[in-house]
Amino acid sequence: MYSKQDLKHLLIPLVIEQTLVVLVGMVDTVVVSTAGEAAVSGVALVDMVNYLIITVMAALTTGGSVICAQYFGSGQRDRAAFSAGQLMAASAIFSTAIMFLCLTLRTAILHLFFGVVEPDVVSAARAYFLVTACSFPFLGIYDAASALYRVMGRTTVTMYVSLLMNAVNIVGDLLGVYIWKAGVLGVAVPTLVSRAMAALVMTSLAFRPGKEISLCWSSILSWDRDTVGRILSIAVPSGVENGLFALGKVLVVSIVSHFGTVQIAANGVANSISQIAVMVVGAVNIAVISVVGRCMGAGEHEQAEQYTRQLMKVSYISLAVLGTLVCALLPVILPLYQLEPETLRLAAVLIVLHNVLALLLHPTSFNLPNSLRAAGDARFTMEVGVCSMVVFRLGSAMLLGVALHLGVLGVWLAMGLDWLARSVAFALRYRSKTWATIQTI
């Protein structure tokens, strides 16, 4: 169903898009570091909460993408278009509800997770959370419209819109912090503006006729329980799994917040830079949903397995190249952050550890379960993800980081144990071929 050229045309724009996302995250951290450790720590803490929320929102997009891809692969393009409209409606409603919940409870949420941090860190976090929460509806709409183009394989369009969004964000960051001296608000407001602009552009493109699948108001304003139910059959398990996984990361950061501002800041810098090594893996995660979903919709189980192997091979090669490159360039990258030498030294240790663990375990821990989800095997991935997060991500973090006094280093070692447990479980499930017998549409 896909030639090598088809896969390149699908994957390369996604890689560029993920690269932009990672670079903007780094620019945010570098720019705000001029305001000191407290500002970096506040942004880093809220980014973990935002990661939790965005991950739960993305699960709905994943469910919609799987259903659209399977209908598209089976030749039912009308059903694929209708499913895309239902996804857009559900995403708009859900993301708006999340925004109001966060705005109402933002102080309580921050106090729940990070109540022990210094007052200046809390002040920075509260301001950053207020503005970024307002961007959630725009992000939900943007993701739903982007999913439609990815199902069709038109990832070049999403790449260009992402380029626009991130360019606006970066320019806004530079103006907000260096020219207007707005501190954390100088990086928060551009995030809101850029996401709103991207949502408007992406949705306008999704409505344009002449494509294999186009949005129309009738599919958005109607509500079909069967279609929404199919989307939720993938979205709910994925949301529970990924949401609890992200919640585990937030709780881990909550543990890190007890280790002091230096370790919080080092954790934030390391999280930002370590994303460089896995940005191609992130692109493969998105591509797997569309590719495997279309293959499963067409009944081509063997091709689904073949393309999963090919895409995971891309992940392993990219991890080896990018991980090595990042480690070699740390003496150049880390001085960009205007932080204390102790903070930067600890960040360097965490980054090297992450890149080694990622090369060994990241594709089997993340690419492989996405292939299972695209086949409809979302409940199993949920069960494994939840158990691994509780036992290894949280349990081992408490043991290594707190009980054995390894601090943030122990927390990152616990992350590796979590990836190992997930990898073993997903590899065994994939080899069993149970996923090939699941009916989603």
C-alpha positions in Angstrom: 0.0 0.0 0.0 3.0 2.3 0.5 6.1 2.6 -1.6 9.4 3.8 0.0 8.8 7.1 -1.6 5.3 7.3 -0.1 6.7 6.7 3.4 9.4 9.4 2.8 6.7 11.9 1.7 4.7 11.0 4.8 7.5 10.9 7.3 9.9 13.8 6.3 7.4 16.6 6.9 6.5 15.0 10.2 10.1 14.9 11.2 10.5 18.6 10.3 7.3 19.4 12.2 8.6 17.6 15.3 11.9 19.3 15.0 10.2 22.7 15.1 8.2 21.7 18.2 11.4 20.7 20.0 13.3 23.8 18.9 10.6 26.1 20.1 10.5 24.3 23.5 14.3 24.9 23.7 14.0 28.5 22.7 11.3 29.1 25.3 13.6 27.7 28.0 16.7 29.5 26.8 14.8 32.9 26.5 13.1 32.6 29.9 16.4 31.6 31.5 17.5 35.3 31.3 14.9 35.9 34.0 16.7 33.4 36.4 16.3 30.0 37.9 12.8 30.8 39.4 11.3 31.7 36.0 12.8 28.5 34.4 11.6 26.4 37.2 8.1 27.9 37.1 7.8 27.3 33.3 9.3 23.8 33.7 6.7 22.8 36.3 3.7 24.1 34.4 5.0 22.5 31.2 4.7 19.2 32.9 1.1 19.9 33.9 0.4 21.1 30.3 2.0 18.0 29.0 -0.5 15.9 31.0 -3.4 17.9 29.7 -2.2 18.0 26.1 -1.6 14.2 26.2 -5.1 13.5 27.3 -6.5 15.8 24.6 -4.2 14.1 22.0 -5.8 10.7 22.9 -9.0 11.9 21.3 -7.2 12.8 18.2 -5.5 9.4 18.1 -8.9 7.7 18.4 -10.3 9.8 15.6 -7.2 9.2 13.4 -7.5 5.5 13.8 -11.2 5.4 12.8 -10.7 7.8 9.9 -7.6 5.9 8.7 -9.4 2.5 8.8 -12.4 3.9 6.9 -10.1 5.5 4.4 -8.1 2.3 3.9 -11.3 0.3 3.4 -12.4 2.7 0.7 -15.3 4.3 2.7 -14.3 7.9 2.2 -17.7 9.3 3.1 -17.5 7.6 6.5 -13.9 8.8 6.9 -15.0 12.4 6.2 -18.0 12.1 8.6 -15.7 10.6 11.3 -13.3 13.6 10.8 -16.2 16.0 11.4 -17.3 14.2 14.6 -13.7 14.3 15.8 -13.5 18.1 15.2 -16.8 18.6 17.2 -15.6 16.3 20.1 -12.2 18.0 20.2 -13.6 21.5 20.3 -16.0 20.6 23.2 -13.5 18.6 25.2 -10.6 21.1 24.9 -12.9 24.0 25.8 -14.1 22.2 28.9 -10.5 21.4 29.9 -9.6 25.1 29.5 -12.4 26.3 31.9 -11.5 23.6 34.4 -7.8 24.7 34.4 -8.7 28.4 34.7 -11.0 27.7 37.6 -8.7 25.4 39.5 -5.2 26.5 38.3 -4.1 27.6 41.8 -5.3 24.4 43.4 -3.7 22.3 40.7 -0.3 24.0 41.2 -0.5 23.7 44.9 -1.5 20.1 44.7 1.5 19.1 42.7 4.1 21.7 43.6 3.0 23.2 46.9 6.5 23.1 48.5 8.4 25.2 46.0 9.6 28.7 46.6 7.1 31.6 46.4 8.8 33.2 43.3 8.6 29.9 41.5 4.9 29.6 42.3 4.3 33.2 41.1 6.0 32.5 37.8 4.1 29.2 37.4 0.7 30.7 38.1 1.2 33.4 35.5 2.4 31.0 32.8 -0.4 28.5 33.5 -3.1 31.2 33.2 -2.1 32.2 29.7 -1.2 28.8 28.3 -4.5 27.2 29.5 -6.4 29.7 27.3 -4.7 28.1 24.2 -6.1 24.6 24.8 -9.2 25.0 22.6 -7.1 26.3 19.7 -4.7 23.4 20.1 -7.5 20.8 20.2 -9.0 22.2 17.0 -5.6 22.4 15.3 -4.8 18.8 16.2 -8.2 17.5 14.9 -7.7 19.3 11.5 -4.1 18.2 11.3 -5.2 14.6 11.9 -7.4 14.7 8.7 -4.4 15.7 6.6 -2.1 13.1 8.1 -4.7 10.3 7.4 -4.6 11.4 3.7 -0.8 11.4 3.8 -0.6 15.2 3.2 1.8 15.9 6.0 3.5 18.7 4.0 0.5 20.9 4.7 0.7 20.3 8.5 4.5 21.0 8.3 4.0 24.4 6.7 1.3 25.4 9.2 3.5 24.2 12.0 6.4 26.3 10.6 4.1 29.3 10.7 2.9 28.6 14.2 6.4 28.1 15.6 7.9 31.1 13.8 5.2 33.3 15.3 6.0 31.7 18.7 9.8 32.3 18.5 9.5 35.9 17.3 7.0 36.6 20.1 9.3 35.0 22.6 12.2 37.3 21.6 10.0 40.4 21.6 8.3 39.5 24.8 11.4 38.8 26.9 14.2 40.8 25.4 12.3 43.9 24.1 9.2 44.1 26.4 10.9 42.5 29.5 7.7 40.6 30.2 9.4 37.5 31.9 7.3 34.3 31.8 4.4 36.2 30.2 6.8 37.0 27.3 6.9 33.3 26.4 3.3 32.4 27.4 1.4 35.0 25.3 3.2 34.0 22.0 2.2 30.4 22.7 -1.5 31.5 22.9 -1.3 33.7 19.8 0.6 31.2 17.6 -1.8 28.3 18.5 -4.9 30.4 17.7 -3.4 31.4 14.3 -2.5 27.8 13.5 -6.0 26.6 14.4 -7.6 29.2 12.1 -5.3 28.3 9.2 -5.5 24.5 9.6 -9.3 24.5 9.9 -9.8 26.7 6.9 -7.6 24.3 4.8 -9.6 21.3 6.1 -12.8 22.8 4.8 -11.5 23.3 1.3 -13.1 20.9 -1.3 -11.2 18.8 -3.8 -9.4 16.5 -1.4 -9.9 12.9 -0.7 -11.5 13.9 2.7 -12.9 17.4 3.5 -14.7 18.8 6.5 -18.2 20.1 6.2 -20.5 21.7 8.8 -23.1 18.9 8.6 -20.6 16.4 9.9 -19.5 18.7 12.7 -22.8 19.9 13.9 -24.5 16.5 13.9 -23.8 13.9 16.6 -23.7 10.2 15.7 -23.4 8.0 18.8 -22.0 5.1 16.8 -19.2 7.1 15.2 -18.3 8.8 18.4 -18.5 5.5 20.2 -16.0 4.0 17.8 -13.6 7.0 18.3 -14.0 6.7 22.0 -13.3 3.0 21.9 -9.7 3.9 21.0 -9.6 7.4 22.6 -10.7 6.4 26.1 -8.1 3.6 26.7 -5.4 5.7 25.0 -6.5 8.7 27.1 -6.4 6.7 30.3 -3.0 5.2 29.5 -1.3 8.3 28.2 -3.0 10.5 30.7 -1.8 8.4 33.6 1.6 8.1 32.0 1.8 11.9 31.8 0.3 12.2 35.3 3.1 9.9 36.4 5.6 12.3 34.9 3.9 15.2 36.7 4.0 13.4 40.0 7.7 12.6 39.3 8.4 16.3 38.8 6.5 16.9 42.0 9.0 14.5 43.6 11.8 16.5 42.0 10.4 19.7 43.3 11.4 18.5 46.8 15.1 18.4 45.7 15.5 22.2 45.4 15.6 24.8 42.6 18.9 23.6 41.2 17.6 20.1 40.5 14.2 21.5 39.3 16.0 23.7 36.8 18.4 21.0 35.7 15.4 18.7 35.1 13.7 21.3 33.0 16.8 22.0 30.9 17.4 18.2 30.4 13.8 17.6 29.5 14.1 20.3 26.8 17.4 19.2 25.3 16.7 15.4 25.5 13.7 15.9 23.2 16.2 16.4 20.3 17.2 12.7 20.3 13.6 11.5 20.1 12.0 13.9 17.7 12.2 11.5 14.8 10.6 8.8 17.0 7.8 11.3 17.7 7.2 11.7 14.0 7.2 7.9 13.6 4.6 7.7 16.4 2.3 9.9 14.3 3.0 8.1 11.0 2.4 4.7 12.5 -1.2 5.6 13.3 -2.0 6.5 9.7 0.0 3.8 8.0 -1.1 0.9 10.2 -4.7 2.2 10.4 -5.1 2.3 6.7 -3.5 -1.2 6.3 -5.9 -2.6 8.9 -8.9 -1.0 7.3 -7.9 -2.7 4.0 -7.4 -6.0 5.7 -3.6 -6.0 5.0 -2.3 -7.3 8.3 1.0 -8.5 6.9 1.7 -5.0 5.4 0.8 -3.4 8.7 3.5 -5.6 10.3 6.0 -4.8 7.6 5.6 -1.1 7.8 5.8 -1.2 11.6 9.2 -2.8 11.3 10.4 -0.3 8.7 9.3 2.7 10.6 10.8 1.4 13.9 14.1 0.9 12.0 14.0 4.6 11.1 13.6 5.3 14.9 16.6 3.3 15.9 18.8 4.8 13.3 17.7 8.4 14.2 18.2 7.7 17.9 21.8 6.5 17.3 22.7 9.6 15.2 20.9 12.3 17.1 21.7 11.0 20.5 25.4 10.9 19.7 25.3 14.3 18.1 23.5 15.9 21.1 26.0 14.4 23.6 28.9 15.7 21.5 27.4 19.2 21.3 26.5 19.6 25.0 29.5 21.9 25.6 28.0 24.2 22.9 24.3 23.9 23.8 24.4 24.1 27.6 26.1 27.6 27.8 23.1 29.0 26.0 21.2 28.6 29.2 22.2 31.4 31.6 22.2 29.2 34.7 24.6 28.2 37.4 27.4 25.7 36.5 26.1 23.2 39.0 22.7 23.2 37.3 24.2 22.7 33.8 26.5 19.9 35.0 23.6 17.9 36.4 21.6 18.6 33.2 24.4 17.1 31.1 24.4 13.9 33.2 20.7 13.5 32.8 20.8 14.1 29.0 23.5 11.5 28.4 21.6 9.0 30.5 18.4 9.7 28.6 19.9 9.3 25.2 21.5 5.9 26.1 18.2 4.6 27.5 16.2 6.0 24.5 18.4 4.2 22.0 17.8 0.9 23.8 14.1 1.2 24.7 12.2 4.1 23.2 10.9 2.6 19.9 9.6 -0.5 21.5 8.1 1.5 24.4 6.3 4.1 22.1 6.3 3.2 18.4 5.1 -0.4 19.0 2.1 0.5 21.2 1.0 3.1 18.7 1.0 0.3 16.1 -1.2 -1.8 18.4 -3.6 1.1 19.0 -3.9 1.7 15.2 -5.0 -1.9 15.0 -7.6 -1.3 17.7 -5.7 -3.0 20.5 -6.0 0.0 22.8 -7.2 -1.7 25.9 -4.1 -3.8 26.3 -1.7 -0.9 25.8 -3.8 1.0 28.5 -3.4 -1.9 31.0 0.3 -2.2 30.5 0.9 1.5 30.5 -1.0 2.0 33.8 0.7 -0.9 35.6 4.2 0.1 34.4 3.6 3.7 35.4 2.5 2.9 38.9 5.1 0.2 39.7 8.1 1.5 37.8 7.8 5.2 37.0 6.4 6.2 40.4 7.5 3.4 42.7 11.0 3.3 41.4 11.3 7.1 41.5 10.4 7.1 45.2 12.8 4.2 45.9 15.7 5.5 43.9 15.2 9.2 44.2 14.0 9.6 47.7 14.7 6.5 49.8 18.2 5.9 48.3 18.9 9.7 48.1 19.8 9.7 44.4 17.7 12.7 43.8 16.7 13.6 40.2 19.2 11.1 38.9 17.3 8.3 40.5 14.1 9.6 39.0 15.5 9.4 35.5 16.8 5.8 36.2 13.2 5.0 37.2 12.1 6.3 33.7 14.4 3.7 32.1 12.9 0.9 34.2 9.4 2.0 33.1 10.5 1.9 29.4 12.0 -1.6 29.9 8.8 -3.0 31.4 6.7 -1.4 28.6 9.0 -2.7 25.9 8.9 -6.3 27.1 5.1 -6.3 27.4 4.4 -4.7 24.0 6.9 -6.9 22.2 5.3 -10.0 23.5 1.9 -8.8 22.6 3.0 -7.8 19.1 4.5 -11.3 18.5 1.3 -13.0 19.6 -0.6 -11.3 16.7 -3.7 -10.9 18.8 -4.0 -7.4 17.4 -4.7 -8.7 13.9 -8.0 -10.3 15.0 -9.5 -7.1 16.5 -12.4 -5.4 14.6 -12.8 -1.7 15.0 -15.0 -0.6 12.1 
